[in-house]
Amino acid sequence: MEKIRKNYPDIAPAGSTFSRGVRVGNLLFVAGCTARGTEAQGAGMMDQLRVTLDRIVRIVAEEGGAPSDIVKITTYVTSIPAWRENGKQQEALFVEYFQGEYPANTLVEITALAEPGLDVEIEAIAELG
């Protein structure tokens, strides 16, 4: 099966040694997105979550998909207690972006992300029927 590797520099710039997305058949694998390079970098966790979800949804849309096509995400945060403190805001953002068609989600706490001021990173898998 053909593998199509893509970057989306206007949505979520990738590093020089990886692809932001790889499409294999109807599956799209989106590398971890953050709020890097935006005003949300260094801001609150929920500001970063909004930018990150927006980037993922826009990448999926660029491939002809919708938020409901996102079937799995992995969410990396630098503090699960901080994530939970913002529970109502986090839930509201997921409702806004996924409108009841929620992907499977694994939440993982890590000590740090790639740059200072980043506290949320999400990778995604979408099925683009």
C-alpha positions in Angstrom: 0.0 0.0 0.0 1.3 3.4 -0.9 2.5 5.7 1.9 2.1 9.4 1.4 4.2 11.6 3.7 3.2 15.2 4.1 3.9 18.3 6.1 1.5 21.1 6.7 3.7 24.1 7.1 0.8 26.6 7.3 -1.0 24.5 9.9 1.6 22.8 12.1 5.2 23.1 10.9 7.2 19.9 11.4 10.8 19.4 12.1 13.3 18.6 9.4 13.6 14.9 10.2 9.9 13.8 10.4 6.6 14.1 8.5 3.7 15.8 10.2 1.3 13.2 8.7 1.6 9.9 6.9 -1.4 8.6 5.0 -1.6 4.8 4.3 -4.7 3.9 2.4 -7.6 5.4 4.4 -5.6 5.9 7.6 -3.9 9.2 8.5 -1.3 9.2 11.2 -0.7 12.7 12.6 2.5 13.3 14.5 2.3 15.0 17.8 1.0 18.6 17.5 1.6 21.3 20.1 1.0 25.1 20.3 4.7 25.6 19.3 5.3 29.0 17.6 1.9 30.5 18.6 0.8 32.9 21.2 -0.4 30.0 23.3 3.1 28.6 23.8 3.9 29.6 27.4 0.2 30.4 28.1 -2.2 28.2 30.0 -2.7 24.5 29.3 -6.3 25.1 27.9 -5.0 27.8 25.5 -2.5 25.2 24.2 -5.2 22.5 24.0 -7.3 24.8 21.8 -4.5 25.5 19.4 -3.4 21.8 19.3 -6.9 20.5 18.6 -7.4 23.2 16.0 -4.2 22.1 14.2 -5.2 18.4 14.2 -8.7 19.1 13.0 -7.3 21.3 10.2 -4.8 18.7 9.1 -7.5 16.1 8.9 -9.7 18.5 7.0 -6.8 19.1 4.6 -7.0 15.4 3.8 -10.8 15.5 3.2 -11.8 14.4 6.7 -13.8 15.7 9.6 -13.3 15.7 13.4 -15.6 12.6 13.6 -13.0 10.7 11.4 -10.4 11.0 14.2 -10.6 7.6 15.9 -7.6 7.7 18.3 -5.6 10.4 20.0 -2.8 10.2 22.6 -2.6 13.3 24.8 0.7 14.0 26.5 0.7 16.6 29.3 3.4 17.8 31.7 1.0 17.7 34.6 -2.0 15.5 35.0 -3.1 17.4 38.2 -3.0 20.7 36.1 -5.0 18.9 33.3 -7.6 17.8 35.8 -7.8 21.2 37.5 -9.0 22.5 34.1 -11.5 19.6 33.7 -14.5 21.7 32.7 -12.6 23.7 30.2 -11.0 20.6 28.7 -14.3 18.9 28.4 -15.9 22.0 26.8 -13.1 22.0 24.2 -13.5 18.3 23.4 -17.3 18.9 23.0 -16.6 21.9 20.7 -14.2 20.1 18.5 -15.7 16.5 18.4 -19.4 17.2 19.0 -20.1 13.9 20.6 -18.0 11.8 18.2 -15.1 11.4 20.6 -12.0 9.5 19.7 -10.4 6.9 21.9 -7.9 8.9 24.1 -4.9 7.9 26.1 -3.6 10.5 28.6 0.1 10.3 29.5 2.1 12.5 31.8 5.6 13.3 30.8 8.3 15.4 32.4 8.8 17.8 29.4 8.0 18.5 25.8 10.3 19.6 23.0 10.5 23.3 24.0 9.9 25.4 27.1 6.3 26.7 27.5 4.7 23.6 25.9 2.5 21.5 28.2 0.2 19.7 25.8 1.0 17.5 22.8 -1.5 15.3 20.9 -1.0 12.8 18.2 -3.9 11.4 16.2 -5.1 8.7 13.9 -7.9 9.3 11.5 -9.9 6.9 9.2 -10.7 8.8 6.1 -13.4 6.6 4.5 
